[in-house]
Amino acid sequence: MLLQAQELTYIYEIGTIIGIALFIICFILIEKIIKLFPGGKIVKKWRIMQLLLILFSVIYIVDWIFWIYDFHNALFVVGGIIRISTGILIALIIRLFYKTYKLILHDTT
């Protein structure tokens, strides 16, 4: 069974809203992590992650606007940017989690 255009639009919009909501939740969680390391060197790196989350939110909103106004060619470009950026963001976050965890272990020994 194929989905109708209106159903696809709802799925797309719900996915975009959920994605932005998750970015906001991550932003808040990063704030909590930053409070655990006041003045630490690692704080700057977590701030960069917050900036990247803001950038992602903006890209999601731009993508949504392109979807609403039927700019299909632009959607392909933005979709590609989102996919590449997501991979980079995940790699950076995992690396930063590792460094943060090492810092915690180092401070407890």
Buried (B, 14 or more C-beta within 10 A) or exposed (E): EEEEEEEEEEEBEEEBEEBBEEBEEBBEEBEEBBEEBEEBEBBEBBEEBBEBBEEBBEBBEBBBEBBEEEBEEBEEEBEEEBEEBEEEBEEBBEEBEEEBEEBEEEEEE
